Amino acid sequence: MTDPARIDTDDQRSLDSILAAIPELTSRAGHVRDFATIMRELRGRELERWMAAVDSDDQPALHPFVRGLRGDQDAVTAGLTLPWSSGTVEGHVNRIKMLKRQMFGRAKPDLLCKRILLSN
């Protein structure tokens, strides 16, 4: 994820021209930039304040995202606060599920196990 402070000059120019052409995106871009900062700097404790700001601002495009965050807010806050990540494990689970789907109905568990072990 790119730090908004380190955005490429060409990309910044493009963003500025888009925001100048569509002014209502300026507020939305600010909210997205703030959320990116919360994610990048693990400031999960600021999540509630950010969600309240989005709710108070008229940004209907972001409201479904905020509702989704509120649906499991404790887990989201922990994920945006703690330094640990389950991304590697999730990647392996995804790979194993793909192999299982490829072999659906064609192999017994022993062959599937061998294929999983040999697919590294």
C-alpha positions, 0 to 999 in steps of 0.5 A, a space after each residue: 500500500 502506497 503511503 499517500 505522502 510518497 505518491 508519484 508526481 504523475 499519479 498526484 497530478 492525475 489525482 488532482 485533475 480528477 478531484 478538480 473535475 469531480 469535487 464531491 470526490 475530494 471528501 471521499 478521497 480524504 476518508 480513504 486516505 485516512 483509512 489507509 493511514 489507519 491500516 498502514 500505521 496500525 491505528 485501530 483505536 482510531 477506527 471508531 472515530 473514522 467511522 463516525 466521520 464517514 457517517 456524519 459526512 454524506 458519503 453513501 458510497 462508503 456507508 456499506 463499507 462502514 456497515 461491514 466494518 461494524 459487523 465485526 468491529 472487534 476483529 477489525 480493530 484487532 487486525 488494525 492494531 496488532 502486528 500479527 497477520 494470518 495472511 500467510 496461513 490464509 494463502 495456504 488454505 486458499 491454495 489447498 482449496 484450489 487443489 481440492 476443487 481441481 481434483 473433485 471426484 477424481 481422487 481419494 484423500 491419500 492422492 490429494 494429500 500427496 498432491 498438497 505436500 508436493 505442490 510447494 
